[in-house]
Amino acid sequence: MVTERMKQLDWDSAIEGAESPEIRVEKVSRINFVRYAGASGDFNPIHYDDDFTRAAGNETVFGQGMFTAGVLGRLVSDWLGIDRLRRYRVRFTQRLWPGDDIVCRGRVVRRYEEGGERKVDVQVVALNQKARGAHNRRRDCGLLMQGELAKPDAAAFKQAVARFASGVTIVTTALHDEMHGITASAFSSLSLDPLQVLVCIKSDSRLKEMIVASGVFAVNILAAEQRDLSDYFARPGRPPARLDDPDLPFRPGQTGAPILRGALAHLDCTLAAAHPGGDHTIFVGEVCATGYAEERAPLVYWRGSYRDVASAS
Ligand SMILES: Cc1cc2nc3c(=O)[nH]c(=O)nc-3n(C[C@H](O)[C@H](O)[C@H](O)COP(=O)(O)O)c2cc1C
């Protein structure tokens, strides 16, 4: 199969009449027919047995429809991007004979907006060497332009992710004689070997700078009765706390990161990696020490409110 590196269709270039690069398959062989027949469960001897196919009145074996559909599928997935494809319909119009060359190409037939989405209809066609349509489909490939072209609404995004029930943590660090912490639910266990967790912290937060500078952080998993602490550490403009404040409900962990007294569990970490993640930074921590309490209910956050877990035992 002769192919060129294909530039994917984008919204700006999807003007009516815009053409795709071509995919060519030269000298189609019987082996091609048999492979595709097998793959699609259509193992009819008419595609590979000369005697059989002649007895059925044909000159020789001929191509199984899934073969051209497969090549067309390759064009569609490379040119349009399979994750953006909404509908794809194929009509078989011609047989394919051994030795035929196939050329697949596509063309934009319509670009439009519908229901807040940007869509493009394309026609893709496979022609054999006699320039007859081997497989043909008109106006039926709806391409949904997504990503940067049609950004999902941020409010809808928030509503969707708010339906993920999570626990609540306070992520802390200490630098010199100060400590800082923020309420965070973007926490996950990451790896068993080595023992790692991750947290996602707003990149413009003071905590991010402090974790980078200190190289340590602790994840404190809150118990149901620690709602007030969650509210406090989510409030913007909190003054930094001094580590020697006797009222501070934290003690230094093994790494020096503050561990919350009365938390359901804690993970005391050294910073293993920091990755950019949009407007957040993904901190990966190597766990040095852990602790947990038995038989206490967690603080749960779901759809913008704290919730009770029916049974925590
Ligand atoms: C339940 C809950 C979960 C939160 N999860 C995160 C989180 O995972 N990452 C984050 O950066 N902020 C999260 N926040 C928001 C921060 O706690 C909040 O923006 C805080 O004010 C940040 O502290 P700062 O003002 O010192 O930057 C969450 C807030 C709440 C109430």
The ligand as an SDF file (V2000), in Angstrom:
LIG
                    3D

 31 33  0  0  0  0  0  0  0  0999 V2000
  -13.8040   19.9250   47.9190 C   0  0  0  0  0  0  0  0  0  0  0  0
  -12.7320   20.7760   47.2910 C   0  0  0  0  0  0  0  0  0  0  0  0
  -11.7790   20.1840   46.4970 C   0  0  0  0  0  0  0  0  0  0  0  0
  -10.7480   20.9500   45.9310 C   0  0  0  0  0  0  0  0  0  0  0  0
   -9.7970   20.3180   45.1760 N   0  0  0  0  0  0  0  0  0  0  0  0
   -8.7490   21.0310   44.6950 C   0  0  0  0  0  0  0  0  0  0  0  0
   -7.6810   20.3670   44.0250 C   0  0  0  0  0  0  0  0  0  0  0  0
   -7.6930   19.1540   43.8530 O   0  0  0  0  0  0  0  0  0  0  0  0
   -6.6450   21.1080   43.5770 N   0  0  0  0  0  0  0  0  0  0  0  0
   -6.6050   22.4730   43.7380 C   0  0  0  0  0  0  0  0  0  0  0  0
   -5.6270   23.1090   43.3070 O   0  0  0  0  0  0  0  0  0  0  0  0
   -7.6140   23.1380   44.3720 N   0  0  0  0  0  0  0  0  0  0  0  0
   -8.6600   22.4450   44.8760 C   0  0  0  0  0  0  0  0  0  0  0  0
   -9.6530   23.0740   45.5420 N   0  0  0  0  0  0  0  0  0  0  0  0
   -9.6290   24.5410   45.6560 C   0  0  0  0  0  0  0  0  0  0  0  0
   -8.6040   25.0180   46.6790 C   0  0  0  0  0  0  0  0  0  0  0  0
   -8.7670   24.3720   47.9170 O   0  0  0  0  0  0  0  0  0  0  0  0
   -8.7830   26.5180   46.8780 C   0  0  0  0  0  0  0  0  0  0  0  0
   -8.6660   27.1650   45.6160 O   0  0  0  0  0  0  0  0  0  0  0  0
   -7.7760   27.1390   47.8230 C   0  0  0  0  0  0  0  0  0  0  0  0
   -8.1810   28.4490   48.0780 O   0  0  0  0  0  0  0  0  0  0  0  0
   -6.4030   27.1840   47.2510 C   0  0  0  0  0  0  0  0  0  0  0  0
   -5.5270   27.7400   48.2010 O   0  0  0  0  0  0  0  0  0  0  0  0
   -4.6630   29.0780   47.9000 P   0  0  0  0  0  0  0  0  0  0  0  0
   -5.6870   30.1980   47.9070 O   0  0  0  0  0  0  0  0  0  0  0  0
   -3.6670   29.1520   48.9680 O   0  0  0  0  0  0  0  0  0  0  0  0
   -4.0710   28.8860   46.5310 O   0  0  0  0  0  0  0  0  0  0  0  0
  -10.7050   22.3500   46.1280 C   0  0  0  0  0  0  0  0  0  0  0  0
  -11.6820   22.9510   46.9290 C   0  0  0  0  0  0  0  0  0  0  0  0
  -12.6810   22.1680   47.5050 C   0  0  0  0  0  0  0  0  0  0  0  0
  -13.7300   22.8350   48.3800 C   0  0  0  0  0  0  0  0  0  0  0  0
  1  2  1  0
  2  3  1  0
  2 30  2  0
  3  4  2  0
  4  5  1  0
  4 28  1  0
  5  6  2  0
  6  7  1  0
  6 13  1  0
  7  8  2  0
  7  9  1  0
  9 10  1  0
 10 11  2  0
 10 12  1  0
 12 13  2  0
 13 14  1  0
 14 15  1  0
 14 28  1  0
 15 16  1  0
 16 17  1  0
 16 18  1  0
 18 19  1  0
 18 20  1  0
 20 21  1  0
 20 22  1  0
 22 23  1  0
 23 24  1  0
 24 25  2  0
 24 26  1  0
 24 27  1  0
 28 29  2  0
 29 30  1  0
 30 31  1  0
M  END
$$$$
